[in-house]
Amino acid sequence: MASQLWKALTRRRIEENQESKGELARVLGLFDLTALGVGSTLGLGVYVLAGSIAKDTAGPAVCISFLIAAIASAFAGMCYAEFASRVPKAGSAYVYSYVTVGEFVAFIIGWNLMLEYIIGTASVARGLSNYLDALIGNVISKTLYAAMPIRVLFLSEYPDFFAFGVVLLLIILLSIGVKESSMLNNIFTVVNLTTILIIIVAGSIKADPANWRISAEQIPESVTHAGSGGFMPFGINGVMAGAARCFYGFVGFDAVATTGEEAKNPQRNIPIAIVVSLVIILMAYFSISTVLTMMWPYYDQNADAPFPYVFEQIGWPTIKWIVNIGAAFALCTSMLGAMFPLPRILYAMGSDGVIFKRLASIHPKTMTPIFGTVVSGLLTGIMTLLFNLQQLIEMMSIGTLLAYTIVAISVLILRYQGKEYTSNMQSVTTMSGYELTPLKILKQILNLQNQKEITEMSNKVANYSIAILCIVTFVIALFVNYVGAGAFGNNVIESVILILLVNILLLNIIVIARQPVQKIDLAFKVPLVPFLPCCSIFINLYLMLQLDGFTWIRFSVWMLIGFAIYFLYGISHSEQGKRDKVEAEMIKRKYADQVRIVTKF
């Protein structure tokens, strides 16, 4: 019984070349995909995040925080790009992990991607409502709070029906067709980038480098939280803490990877779109944060609406209103980009039978998963009614980071598997009659014979090493997080433990790097494997450990709901499970026929 359960949990989807059999319409070109990646990412991060981090966490060094976060995001982006080259199917990290790791892990990833997109869309809808409400004197919030106050500590102060209505409009738009919603996304993205360009040019005119050299004596006594002044008023710890927050400003580029069945030439265009969108996003964030902190002192920034406040302070009300209008368009674009992948994840999981199959039905006219779009939209709408912006943002990160981690691990697994492993996961070469000795195992661990072809032995060495790498990386992240980076120089025992763990990690990376790799032509490959995926795993795990206890509790509740759906429905309705049963019956029948023939003679 236990072995059958394990086999069901680890069964892997056989990915055939079915690119031409997809039901979704292939209408998205390179520009559409890049605009989707940029539009889904440049939203609340540009118009809110830079000011709040500059004021509370990093000071003018917020631009360095964005740079560090961009490097971390680039690692995850490169892993996504390689997977998109390998598996041009809808479903993002869900499909990728299903093909490489197994069904249960894939379900966990897909379920958490659903959480990311639901919370992401809801938070932007609520942010858009708050932004527009601020422009009209908080009329919406005051009216709704007076009419329907919610006096529950862990819920919103009032149900935001304006944000709920925006989500309903978005459902209608996405149900009409992917090409139409993509065209609107392109228009909004161009408006967004134009607004950002206006901010950068106008801000550069008023930029004063002296705001990066403010001494502690120049800070007013009324300011209680300003650090020591200068470029890094909160020190290197503030820069790193800022980078952890800035990382979430890059969440959204993975929306591009979900369009595998709607993209023209996905194996080429999706990797390029991911890389180009990340470069554009980094340039926007770095420039925005630079001019913002040069225009006005970091300690006097407005954490909720920094740019309108700064342009009002310097006496440029026209630019202020241009920014307000551009921000409204940008938030619409970000919401569209956040919502766009959600029905596709539901479509992929429903098609595989791991969640309710009704969610995968495609409308024959619009060629979109309308039922999945409506269900996901209603879930998002309920979130906007029940939770405020801060609560939604706190719930957003953990599923994304877990998905990024599994993608990085899957890149390593795929690189050291033979082609037969990626389909049926059967042995490349059998080990029957092969005598294992400690010397032979040691030779394979270090690959002393410079073996170029993948064997079962090399595959096992790589898999065990990858498992050890993940465990050691998690222990190091946990150790650094709870001990604190500044404590290692003062405590000999902690320093020795850290050095020992790092040495084990480096030796493990060397062992993995020595194994023969899969020879396959791809439009994009992650460079410096296994080093870069290992960096991505460490950063993602470290950032997950920064999340508070309430986030982990909410995450646990969401996962319990998912486990109930999978074990009560998905595990028995899995399409791959059905295919495996048919194949097993055919093999059993063939074996019985052979036995019957032998017995007859």
N, C-alpha and C positions, 0 to 999 in steps of 0.2 A: 504493500500500500504506500509506504513512504517513498519507495523508489519510483512508483508511478506518479506520485505527486511531484517529486523532484524533476522527473522527465517532462511533466506538463509545464512546470514553472520555467524550465530552461529551454523549452523548444524554441527554435529560431526559424524565422520566416525564410523560405526559399525565395530569393529575389530573382525572378526571371526577367528577361528583357521584354518588358511589357509597356515600353514607353508609348507605343502607338495605340495601345488599347485603353488608355485612360478615358474616363467619361468627362473630365473637365475640359473646358475650352482653352487651347494654347494661344493666348493673345498677348502675353506680356513680353516686351522686349527689354533690352539692357537698360534703356533710360527709365522705363516703368519700374523695373526692379530696384534700380538705384534710388529713384524718387521714393519708393516704398520704404526702403531702409532708412533714408534720411528723414522722411516725414514722420515715421513711427518713433523716431528717437529724439529729434529736435523739438521738444515741446516744453513741458514744465521745467526741464533741466536748464534751458537757455534763459527763460524769463524769471525763474525763481531760484534755482539751485545755486548759481554763481554768487548771488548776493548773500544768501543765507550762510553759505560756507565761508565766504570772505569775512563776514561779520563775526561769526561764532567759533570758527574752527581753524582756519588756515591764514587769514589775513590776505595781503597781496599775493602770497605764495599759492593762492588757489589755482593759478594758472599751472603751477608745477603739479598740483594735485590732479588736475585734469589730464596732464601729460602722463602721469603714472597710471591713472585709471585707463587711459587710452591704450597703453602698452598691455595692461592686463586684458582688456577687451580684445585687443588684436590677437592675443594667443587663442582666446575662445573663438574669435572670428575665423582664424586660419583653420582651426579644427572643423568648424561648420563648413567652410569652403571645400575642404577635402571630401567631407561626407557628401556634400551636394554633387561633387564630381562623380562619386561612386554610385549614389542612389538617387537618380532623378525622379523621386516620387514625392507626393504631398505627405506632410506629416512631421517634417523637421526632425528633431532629435529622437522623437518617438520611433519613426521608421528605422533610423540609423541604428539605434540600440536594439531594436527587434531583430534586425539582420545579424548583428554581431554578438550581442550579449545574451539575449533571451527574452521570452514573452513577459515574465513578471517584472523584470527591470524596465522593460519598454513601457509596460502599463504605468509603473510608478512615474517615469519621465513624462509620459503623455498626460497623466493626471495632474502633475505639477505644472506643466506648460499651460493647461487649462486654467489653473489658479493664477498663473502669471498674467495671462491675457485678460481674464475676467477682472482681476484687481487693477491691472494697468488701464483698461478702458474706463472702469468706474472712477478711478482716481483722476483721470484727465477730464472726464465729464464733470466731476465735482469741482475740479480746479477751474474749468471754463465757467461754470456757474458762479463760483466765488469771484473770479476776475471781472466778469460782466456786472455782477452785483455791486462790486466796489465802485465801478464807474457811475452807477446811478444812485449812489448813496445808501447802499445796503437795503434797498426796498424789498427785494425778494426774501432775504433772510428774516427781516423783521416781520414781514407779513406772515410767512409760513410758521415762524416760531410763535407768533401770537395766536394763530389759528390751530396749530397742531404740535404743541411742544412734546418732545420725547424725553422724559425724565428718567433715563436709564444710563448708568455710569459708562458702560462700554459701548453705547450706541451714539448715533448722531444727536445733536440737540433738536433737530427737526427733520422731517422727510423732505428731501430736495426734489420736488416734482418737476422743476425746470430741467435739472440734470437727467431725470428719468425720461422726460420728453425728448431730450437730445438723443438719448440712447435709442429710443423708439424710431426716430427719424433715421438714425444710422442703420438700424435693422432693415428698414425699407430700402435704403440706398444699396446696401450690400446684397439684398435679395434680388434687385433688378438685374444685376450682371456685373461680372468682374471687370469688364472693359470700361463700363460707364463709371464705376467707383474708382477705377484706376485713373481715368482721365481727370476726375475731380481732385483726386489725391495729388496728381501732377501739378494742377493749377495752384492748389493750396501750398504745395511745397515750394513752388517758384515764389509765391508771395512771401512765404516764411523766410526764404533765403534773401530776398530783396530787403526785407525788414532788418534782418541781421546785418546785411551789408550797410544799410543806412546807419544803424547803431554804431558800427565799427568806424565808419568815415566820420560821423558827427562826433563820436567820442574821441577820436584821434585828434580832432581840432582842439578840443578842450582838455586833452590829456596833459597832466603835469607830473613828471617823474618824481617830484618832491613828495607826492603822496605815498611813494614806496620807501621813503626815508624818514618817516615821522618818528621822532624820538619819544621816549616815555614821558619826558617833561612837557611835550606839546599836547598830550592827550588830556582833555578836560577831566576834572576831578569827578564830574557827574557820571562819567562812563566807568562802570564797574568791571566790565569784561573786555579788556583790550590787549592783554598780554604785555610784552616788553617793547612794542613798537618795531619799526623797521620792516624789512621785507618778509621776515618770518617771525611775527610777533608771538606765535604760540609754539615755536621751535619745530624740530623735525617730526616730533610726535603729532603736532597739529597738522602738518602736511600729510602724513600718512593717514591720520584719521579723516582728513578731508578727502584723500584719495579713495578711502573706503566708501564715503558717501557719493563721491563723484562717479564711482563705478556704476551706480544705478542710473546715472544720467545717460549711459551708453546702452542700457537695456532696450532692445527693440530691433537691433539689426538682424536678429535671428528670424524676424518675420519674413525676410527674403527667402530663407531656406525652406519655408513651408509651401512655396509656390512651384514645387518641382513639376507638377502636372499641368500648370497653367502658363509656364514660361516657354518661350521659344528658345531652342537650343540650351536647355537648363544646365548641362554639364559644363558649358563654357560661360554662359552669362551669369549664373548665380554666384560662382566664386568671384568673378570680376566685380559684380554689383556689391557684394559684401565688403571687399577690400576698398573699393572706391567710396562707398558710403561711410565707412569708418574714417577714411582720410578726411572727407568733407566735414564730418561731425567733429573730429579733433580740431581742425582748423577753426571751426565756428566757436567751439567752447573756449579754446585757448585765446582767440582774439577777443571774444566777448568779455571774458574774465579779466584780461589785461587792461582793456579800455575802461571797464567799470571801476577797477581799483585805482587807476590813474586819474580818472575824472573826479573822484570824491573819496575822502578818507574811509578806510575799511570799517572803522569802528562806528561810523554814522550811516551805514547802509541800511536800507529797508529790507528786511528778510523776506517779506511777502511779495512785494512788487518793486524790486530794486531800480529798474530803468525808468519807469515813470517818475519815481521819487527823485532820482538823480537829475534827470532833465528838467524837472520842475525847480530844483535847487539852483541849477546854473542859469535859469531864466530862458529856457527853450521850450515853451509849451507846445509849439507846433510839432516838434520832434516827439514830444511826449505822447501826443494823440496818434501820431503815425505808429509809434511803438504799440500803443494800446490796440489799434486796429490790427496790426500785424500779429500781435500776440493772440488775439481771438482766432485769426485764421490758422496760426501755428498750432493752437490747442485742438482745433477741429481736425487738422491733418494728423496730429499725434494720436487722437482718439480713433480716427479711421485706420491708421496703421496698427494700433494696438488691437483693434477688433478684427481686422482682416484675417489674421491667421487662425483665430479661434474656431470658426466653422470648419476650416481645413483639418485641424487636429481632430475634431469630432468626426469628420468624414473618414479620415484614415483609421481611427480606432473603431468606428462603427463598421467599416468595410471588413475589418479583421475579426469582428465579432467579440472583441474584448469588452466593449460597452454596447448599449442597445443599438441594433442594426438600423432602426428607423432613422437614426441621426445621420446615416450615410446616404439617404435617398437624394438623388439629383433631379431637379426640375427639368423636364425636357425642353422647355422654351428658353429659360434664362441660363441653363447649364450651371447652376449654382446649388449648393446644399441648403435649400431654403429652410427645411425643418430644423437642421442643426444651427443655422443662423438665428432663427427665431428663439430657439431654446437658450442658446448662449447669450443672446441679447436680453432675454428676460432675466436670466441669472445676474447679468451685469446691472440691469436696471434695479433689481432688488438690492444689490450692494450699494448703489448710489442713494437709495432711499434710507438704508439702515445705518450707514457709516459715514463719518466725516472724512475730509481729505487726509488729515494726519493719520487716522486709523487705517485708511486704505493703503497709504504709502508704507506703513510699518508692516503690512501683511504681504507686500509685493515681492520681496527679494529672494526668499529662501528657495522657492521652486525653480527660479531662474538659475541660481548658483548650482543647485543640484543637477539640473539639466546640463549646464556647461561642464561640470565635473565628469558626468557619464560620457559625454561626447569626447572629451579628451582621453578618457580611458579606452573608449572604443577605437579611437585612432590608433592607439598602441596595439590593441588586440588585432586589428585588421592588418597592420603592417607586417606582423610576424606569423600570419596564417597563409597557407597555400590557397589557391583558387578553389580547391575542393572544399576547404573549410568554410569559405564564405557562403557556400550554397547549402550543402547538406550537412556540413560539419562532420564529415566522416574522415577517417585517417588518410593522410596523403601517402604515407607508406606504413605498412604494418610492422609490428615489432615481434611477431611470432618467430620463434627460433633465434631471437637476438638476445644474447646473454649480456645483461647489464652488470658492469663492474664499477667500483668507485673511480677507477682511472678513466674509463670511458665517459662517465658522467662528468668528471672534472674537465676532460677535454672538450665536451660539448658546452659546458658552462662558459668556458673561455674561448671556445671555437678555435682551438689551437691549429686545426687543419685548414682554417680559412674556408670552411664549407659555404657554398653559395646557394645550394638548393635547400628548400624547407623540407624537413622531415618531421615525423611525429615527435622525436626526441627534442629537436630544436623548438618545436611549437610548445611542448610542455615546459621546457626551460623558460621560454619567453613568458608564458602565461603565469607560471609560479612567480617569476620575478616581478611581473606587473602587479600581481596581488600583494607581494611583499612591499613593493614601491608605494602602493596606495596606503597600506597600513602605516608604514614608517612616515610617509608624508603627513598623514592625519595626526600621528603622535607628535611630530615636530610642530605642526600648526597649533595643536592643543597646548603643547608645552610653551611655545612662544606667547600664545594668547594669555594664558593664565599666570605665567611667571613674569612676563613683561620683558621687552627687549632691553631695557636699561638695567635690569638686575643681573645680567650675565657677567658683566665685568667685575661685579662686586662679590659674587658667590662662586667659589671654586667648584663646588659639587655640581651646581647647575650648569656651569660652563663646560665641565667635563662631559656631562650627560648630553648636552647639545652637540658638542664636537663629535662624540661617539655616534649619535643618531645621524648627523650629517655625513659622516664617513660611510656608515652603512648604506645610506641613500645613494651616495656617489658610486660606491662599489656595485650596487644594484643596477644603476643606470648604465655602468660600463658593461655588465653582464648582458643586459638587454640589447645594448648597441652592438655587441659582438655577434648576435644571432643573425642568420640570413633573413633577408626581407623579401616581401612579395614583389615580384616584377610585374608591374602593370602600368600602362600609360593612362595618366589622368590629366585633366585640364589644369588641376592645381594640386600640389602636394605640400603638406606642412614641412618646412625646413627644420633641420637640426633635431630630428626625432632620435631619441626619446626625450631630449632636454626640454624643448618648448612645451610639449604636452604635460611634462612633469611640473613645470613652472605654473601652467594653467591650473592643474589640480591643486597645487599648494595654495595659490592665491584664492581660488574659489572656496576651498575648505576654510581658510583663515577668515575670509569675509563672512562665511556662514556662522562661524563661531562668535562673530561680533554682534549677532542678532540677540535680542533680549528674550527673556523667558516667556512672555506673553505671545511673541511671534511663534515660538516653538510649540506652545500649547495650541494655538489656532491651527498651525501646520499639522499637529497630531490629530486634531478633530477632522480636518479635511482628508487626511490619509485614511482614517478609520472608515469614513464614508466610501472612499475609493476601494478599500479592501473588501468591504461588504458587497459592492457591485461586482468586483472581479470574481470573488469566490462563490457568490450565489448565482452569477450569470455568466461572466466572461469566460471562466475556465472551461465551462461545458459547451459554450457556443462559439469557441474560437475556430475560425476557418482553417488555420494551420493545424489545429488539433484534429479536425475532421480529415484533412488531407493525410496527416500522419497515420490515422486509423485505417484509411483506405489502403495506403501503401503497405502497412503492416499486414492487413488481411491478404493483399495480393502476394506478398512474400511468403506468408504462411501457407496459402493455397498452392503456390508454386513448389514450396518445399514438400508439401503433402503429396503432390503429383509425382515428384521425383522419387520419394520414398515408395510410392505405390508401384512405379515402374521398376525400381530395383527389386522390390519384393516379388513382383511378377516373374522376373527372370531368375 
